[in-house]
């Protein structure tokens, strides 16, 4: 078997409902020079058995079983076993069309640092395009930095093929404990080191969102996750000196924080005792945002969102509860 030019890494965790479609779509690719690395992250369903069955049918498939440590840990393990010149990450509940990797054969001699593509987001019965605002073509470092600062590049990993060195130099910087926003951390960190980005206007990836996905789930762990995310951002900022991205990071943290605040109060129907309010205060104290209140990030917030952040920053949780109940909830109900 010749050395593969492309390594496709698929983290797998309790994905038996969607895994067959994902793997079949990869094996049906017109581009053939790849290896498929399936990393079972301690599944408790039949996912591991499904992976093994496919590996017996195709020598390009390698199966790794490990203890459950999260999606980023699985990606790191998959990368350690990979040998391709380019790295692609696919989620186990997604699927790709047969021509998804065709561009690799055409641009092999040029070897861009990152190849950026578009796709479709499938949310229930809806099928919506997920696309970059960039025109098809090649972008160089200064242009890439400007576009990142303006939010013009999709942060998802599935939309990109990475040159091996970028993943090698950056994947270990990402905290395994971040399970929401981890794509953004690795994707943007690699983009900071990229000198060339090739944009292809192809819609061949189908990104499936369902109730069990991390983007739809909510628990009090989201507070802890945001703390890990914010700390990881500081680490990246210190290592990379990426001042132009500060507003992008800050905006993401603020919007995530707003989502958490609303869900913590709304899910209790605003019926919080003094003890529960004190417990929320304790949990939220993990997230430091004082530096964000002085930055450009606040300019993106609407009047209601600004009031929520201000009340939060002053730790006025009883007043925040009333504001959410009588003002924010009214605005939401009358949209």
N, C-alpha and C positions, 0 to 999 in steps of 0.2 A: 504494500500500500504506500503510495507516494505521500510525502509530507503535506498536510492540508494547508492551504493558503488562508483559510477562514476557520475560526473556532466559534461555534455557537454554544453558548452556555445557558442552560435552562434550570433555574432553581425550582425544586418541586416540593410542595408540602400539602398533603391531603388534597390532591388535585385530580382524583380518579374520574370525576364527572367531565372534565375538560381536556385531560391529558392526551387521550388518543387523537383528538382533532389537532391539537398543537403539534404532536410529533409527526403525524402523517403529513401535515402541511409543510414541515421542514424537509422530510424525505422526498417530497414531490417537487423540490426546487429544480429548475432547469440548470442552475449553476451547481456543479457536482463536487468541486474540490473543497470539501469542508469536513470537519469532525463535529459531532454533536455530543456535548457533555451534559448528561442529566445528573443533577446533584439532588439526591433525595435527602431532605433536611429533617429526618426523623419522622416521616409520615406514619400515621396510625391506621390508614386505610390501605387500599390495594395499589397505591401509586408505585411503590417499589417493584412489585411484581410486574406491573405494566411496563416499567422501564426495562427490566431484565428481559422480558419477552421480545421487545423491539431490538435489544442489543444482540440477541441470538440470530436475528434475521439480517442485520446490517453491521458490517465490521467497522463502519465509521462511528458507531455509537459507543460511548463509554459511560458506564453507570458508576456513580460514587454514592455510598451511603454514609451518613454522618449523624451525629446527635443534633437535635434541634437547637440552632443558635440564631435563627433569623435569616432573612433573605440576603442581606449583605454578606454575612458569613458564608452562605452557600455560594455566592458569586466569587468570593475570594478563593474558596476551595476549588471551584471550577477553573478559575484562572490558573491556579498553580499546576493543574493537570493539563492545561492547554498548550498547544505549540504553534498555533496559527499566527500568520503575520497580522491579520486583523481579528478583532474581537467583537462579537455581537451578543447582546443579552436579550433573551426573549422570556416573557412571563408564561408560566405553564397553562394559564387559561386563555391565552391569546392564540392567534393563528395568522399565517402569512400566505400570500398568493404566490404562485409558482415563479414569478419573475422578480421577486423581492431582491435577490442578490445578483441579478444579471449584470448590473453596472460594474461589478468587481472585475470582470474579464476585460471590460473596455478601458478601465483606468489603471490597470495593474502597473504599468510602467511609471505612472505619475506619482503613485503612493501618497495621496493626501493624508494629512494627519487624522482628519475626521470626515466621514461622509454622512451628511444629514439628509434625512428623508421624511416624508409625511405619512399619514395613515388615516384610519377611521376609528372613532370611538363608538363602541356598541354598548348602549346603556338601555337594557330592556329591549323594547322593540325599535328603539331609535338607533339610527346609524349616521353619525355625524363626522364630518371631516375634521381631523386634527392637523393643522398645517402651520408651517412657519410663514412669516410674512416676507421672507427673502425670495428674491428671484433666483432661478436656476443659474448656477455659475460657481466660480471660485472666489473665496474671500480670504484676505490675508490678515495678519495678526491685529493691526490697528483697527481694521474694519470689524473684525470679530469682537474686539473689546468694546467698541462703540455700540454694536448691536446687542451684546450681552447687557450692557448698562441700561439700554432702552427696553429690555425685556423682549427682544425680537427673536430669541432662539428658544425653542421648546426645551424644557429641562429634562424631559424623559430620556431614559437610557435606550428604550426600544427604537427610538427614532435615529439612532446613530450607530455607525460602525467606527471603531476606534483602532488606530494603529497600536500595536502591542505595547510599545514603550510608554505610551500615555497611561494605559491601565497599570502597567508594572510600577510606574513611578508614583501613582496617586491612590490606588485602591486601598492600600493599607492605612491611608490617612483618615478613612471614613469609619466612624464609630459603628460597630455592629449593633449597638442598642437602638440606633435610629431606625425605626420601621416605617415612618411616614416622613417623606421629604428626602429619603436617602438617594433617590435618583438625581435630584437637584444637586446634592452635595458632590457626588462623583462626576456627574456630567459637566458641571460648571468648573470643577477643579481641573478636569482634563482640558476643557476649552481654554483655560488660562495658559496652558502650556502649548497649545496648538498654534502652529504657524500658518497652516492652510486648512480651510474647511470647504469641502465641495458640497453644494446643495443640489439635490436631485428632486424634481417635481414629480415624484411617483407616489401613488397611493396604493400600497401593496400590503400594509400591515393593519391588522384588525385588533384593536386594543379593547378588550372586553371588561366592562365594569358590571359587577353584580353585588348583591347585598353582602356577600362574604368577603369582599375585597377590602384591603386596608383603607382605601379612600372612603368607603361607605361606613366603616365601623367606627364606633365611638366608645371610649371608656375613660376612666380617670387616668389611665396610662398615657393618654394624649398629653397631659400636663408634663409628665416625666419625659416623654419623647421630645417635646418642644425644648425642654431644658438641655437634653443631650444634643439636639440639633443646634441650638444657640452656642453651646460650648464648642461644638465641632467647627462652626463657622469662625469663631475666634481663632481656633488653631490654624485653620486655612488662611485667614487674614494675616496672621503673624508669619506664616511660612512663605506665602505668596506675595504679600504686600499689595493686594488687589483693591486699592482704595476706591477705584471707579465702580466696584461692585457693591460697596457698602449699602447703598440705598436699596438695591435689589434684595440683598439678604434681609435688611431691616423691614422692608415691605412684607416679605414673606412671613417673618416672625410676627409682625403685628396682625396680619390677616389670620394666621393660625391662632393667635391668642384670642382674637375676637370670636372666632368660631368656637373655641373651647369655652370661653366665658358664656356665650349664649347657650350652648348645649348643657353646661353644668346647671344653669338656672332654669332653662325651659323644660328640661326633662323632669325636674322636680315640681313643675307647674307653679314655680315661685313660692312654694310653701317650705321655706327653710327656717329651721329653728336657730336660735342664737348659737347653739353648739355646732350646728352644721355650717353656719357662716364662719365661725372660728376655724373649723376644719378646712374650709375652702381657702381661707386666708393663709393657713399653714401650707397648703399644697401650692398655692399660687406664689408664695414667697420664694419658691425655687427658681422662678423666672424673673430675671432682672431686666427691666426695660427703661430705667431712668435715662440712659444715654439716647434711647430712641425718641424720647419726648423733645429733644433739642434738635433733632435732625430734620432732613427734608422729607422723611418718610411720612410724617403726620399730614403733609399736604395732600396725600392721596385719600385721606379719610373724609367721609361725609360728616355732616353735623352730628347725626346720631352716633356714629362710630367714634367720633372724637370725644363725645361726652362719656361714652362707655369706657374708653381708655383713660380719660381723666379721672373718673370716679374710681376705676380700678387702681390707678397709680397712687391715689390718696388713701387706698385701703378702706374706702367707705362702702362696704359691701351691703349694708342694710339699705342705704340710699340707692346703690346700684341695682339691687333686687327690685325696688319700687320703680326705678326708671325703666328697667327692662319690661316689667309687667305692664305699666300704664302708658309708656311712650313707645319704646321699641316694638313691643308686641302689637300696638295699635298701627304703627307704620307698616309692619309686616302683614297684618291682616287686611290692610287697605291698598296693597300694591296692585 
